[in-house]
Amino acid sequence: MACSPARVSAHKETVVIKASFAATRPEGAYALAVTVGRDDMLHDRLAFLPEAPRSLVVRAAEAQRFERDPGTVAETFIDDDGVARRVLLVGIGGAGDDAAGERAGSALAARLLLSGEATLVVDAQGLDAATGAKLAFGASARSWRYDHYRTKLPRKQKPTLEEIVVVGAGAGAEDAFASEAALLAGLDLTRALVSEPANIVYPESFVERARAALEPLGVAFEVLDEAAMRELGMGALLGVAQGSVRPPRLLAMRWNGGGDEAPVVFVGKGITFDTGGISIKPAAGMEAMKWDMGGAGAVTGAMMALASRKAKANVVGVCALAENMPDGNAQRPGDIVTSMSGQTIEVINTDAEGRLVLADAMTWAQRQYQPKVMIDLATLTGAMIISLGHEYGGLFANDDDLAAKLADAGRASGDKLWRLPMGDAYNKIMDSQIADMRNAGSRDAGSITAACFLGRFVDEGVKWAHLDIAGMVWADKPGTLYDKGATGYGVALLNRFIADNHEI
């Protein structure tokens, strides 16, 4: 078998199947999947099988009501020269479904990950190279697991699937997969960061993990410690961090692939654990606040994807990293802090901390890099989950063209966005009687007023978007490209946005 592996790099703690491409099917033990389009004649599609097993597969598909929709699967076993071979038919729908390959690969990985099969061979005859690459991507993305802390997994819960070999997808499939492999590397990094508990990933260790992953790829790092932030006047960020024994960090990662162009700046909220501070959260479910750094995780993973594929763009990822804890030195409701911008903030609620760290990070990023475009990502408000559930991230922007481009990137990548309004009436709610603004208003329109707060820290002439991804970075049920847990939301979105709009 002529087989060129396109290995996806992974942390030792993660499970990610490897993908490769070949012209012919291999010998030996493996599960066999066959892609079936809506208009395919099934007997003809299975012509490589002898008549008896071919008829068995067709009858089994009919019995399972296999209708060939993308991601649907029919399964049976055949006698293949004395070997019991698992055969799966996987639907890819009709022409024009760009996500069909991803959904087919995802369905196969979900079906076989714990099945006892180690190798899956997919007969993809008739698929174009791009769809074949997407199929491999879907399988690899869906297979991701984080089992580092599982010491006593029952045998039936241990993953067995190790590789997928896509056969006959065209000469360019391996090349097409190269960019998908870069995206997988970014997803892997983001999901690992988001999955780790707060005693493992905190501001300092977040920086070191990012550095270990990205510096070898040519990403330049700048890290501000507590003293440097104090000298710059970052009272908003430091106020959030002052109740924790874990010191805050401001992390900047720069990828220069686009000549002399002003960089696009991504800013991620990186609250590595959020108790709510003095305005403490209820105990039930508080453990989930380890992923309150999902915005910073997405920014870091996006930088990994861009650097891995050598993107021809200038991009900076800035992460505002802090832990929000309620000790005797913690910030109090009613305190007033002075942000790096010079604007003063009355802290009404210490659990509205994400907007405080972002305010200083955005100010610093604009002064340091003079971007024309700045996008922040944050698990900012529970109100966003009430508004949009777990189907869309919230999109706010001061520029219609930027909003449209982000929405387009969301549709193309699968990281969907829905735009919400802003305006003076909402912005006025954030006025304070004794300071320039307050950090929390009423429950009404909570996601919108939070976006308006952030908008006060955007410089004139900077195109800015705020993505509230509170409902998207963690999932309680499997999705197309992820199992329960960290989703990696935002990585594909940012990667696609840069590819479509800012590469030279």
Secondary structure, DSSP 8 states (H G I E B T S, - for coil): --EEEE-----TTEE--EEEEESS--SSS-EEEEEE-TT--HHHHTTTS-HHHHHHHHHHHHHTT----TT-EEEEEEEETTEEEEEEEEE--STT-TTHHHHHHHHHHHHHTTSS--EEEEE-TT--HHHHHHHHHHHHHHT-EE-TT-SS--GGGS----EEEEESS-TTHHHHHHHHHHHHHHHHHHHHHHHS-TTTS-HHHHHHHHHHHHGGGT-EEEEE-HHHHHHHT-HHHHHHHTT-SS--EEEEEEEE-STT---EEEEEEEEEEE--TTS---STTGGGGGGGGHHHHHHHHHHHHHHHTT-SSEEEEEEEEEEE--STTS--TT-EEE-TTS-EEE-S-TT--HHHHHHHHHHHHHHHH--SEEEEEE---HHHHHHHTTT-EEEEES-HHHHHHHHHHHHHHS--EEE----HHHHHTT--SSSSEES---STTHHHHHHHHHHTT--TT-EEEEEE-TTTSEESS--SS--SEE--TTHHHHHHHHHHHT--
